[in-house]
Amino acid sequence: MKLSSRPFAGALLAVALALPGLPVLTALPMHRAAAEQRVVKEDFSFNSSFDGTGPLQATAVYPENARNRPMMVVQHGYFGERRNVFFSAERMAARGFFCVCISTRGWGGSAGSHDDGGIEIMDILDGVRAAAARFDGKVDASRVSIVGYSNGGANVLFSAVRFPYLFRAGLSVFGISDYARWIQLQGTFREHVIKAVGGTPEQVPDKYLARNAVRAAGNVDGARLHLAWDEAEGLCPPALDEAFVDAARKAGCRDIFVHVSKQQDRDRWLHGYSNGHLSALEDLFMEDLEKTNPPKPVMPPAGELTVIGFIVTPRFTCVLGNGDDAAAKLKYDLRNGTARFQLSPLSSNKQARARITLLQDHAGCDIEIVAGGKRTGVIAKGTKLQADTTIESTLEFREKK
């Protein structure tokens, strides 16, 4: 949503700024970051690796003499763009972080149309990869964290569950964990979400299931995830964050931290892009990173993940259906020289395709594909390791005898 740049702007004002027919005001604070290090900005662009959408626009905000600095992705809200978060990014960069602010598809000059928790989330991973390549030596891509505000908070949660071994930490500020429940609890942006997704929750339930990060909250185990909101939050009701926190903790995720500001507090996390009123919260997050210096989560050789649309791990990717219209539980076992997968559907179309790609350069020998217990083909030596099955089946890659 279009966020007010004023810390004490009321919810009605924040809503009014985003209503169709009214001018969209852009918060572009020009304050200098208050720290020793001089901060510079550099625009860059990239294309989607998922569907080729591009150019997608981004800005790197970093210390002038940056060298191997930890990366911090900083994400804007609904009807916003990357420049809305420059104030926060400048402060973080002045503290030593290499910040990457991405305008996801359809916003801030980026090509395409937003799809509210769908394929647009891949734009964040692609932006991280593009920044790592472009600014090699200045940024340490093995230490990536992410912070976002409102719909940018949704970006944090959905990125955390779809790229579960990428981020060492995240901060979702008055975020969105479930788009169906959001438009049920807060109707201001209902028509925008329905248009972006392609129907109502009743019309396209599987698409909304793929836009429910709560179902995949257990994927974040290993990362330090902070969620923050104010007790009077109205545009993104606290129930959305509370549901995610409850699901993550129930799944055994250890490092989930909640920060709720209240009426009597000196610092309150009121809805809006920060011009200083969220600085204490951002400082708390950065101090936690500096104190704990968490490593990037390590992927175990066998385990279970929940796939809502798609997932990218260091060892494989899995895309269900069109990437935004199916969900499934996925058990994997990458031990003993084979790759075995078992899928159990969560969405209604049990024949939806599941495409799994092993992330290695090519097959070192001929690989036999077994889907649903039946041999379905052979991947020739030197070619891409990719195969299809359904979300109610099994898939195995094994050396051809």
Protein Blocks (a to p, Z undefined) as FASTA:
>chain_A
ZZdfbfkbcfklmmmmmgghiacdddddfbdcddfbdcdddddddddfklopacdddddd
ddfklghiacddddddehiafklmmmmmmmmmmnopacdddddehiahiacjdeehiamm
mmmmmmmmmmmmmmgojacckbccdddehjlmmmmmmmmmmmmmlbgbdcdehiafbfkl
mmmmmmklmmmmmmmnopafklmmmlmmmmcfklmmmmmgoiacdddddfklmklgfklm
mmmmmmmmmnopabbcdddddfklmbdcdedddehjmmmmmmmmmmmmmmnopacddddf
bdcdddehiacdfkbccdehjhpacccdddddfehhiacdddddfbfblmbccddddddf
bdfbdcdddeehiafbdcdehiacdddddfbbcddddddZZ
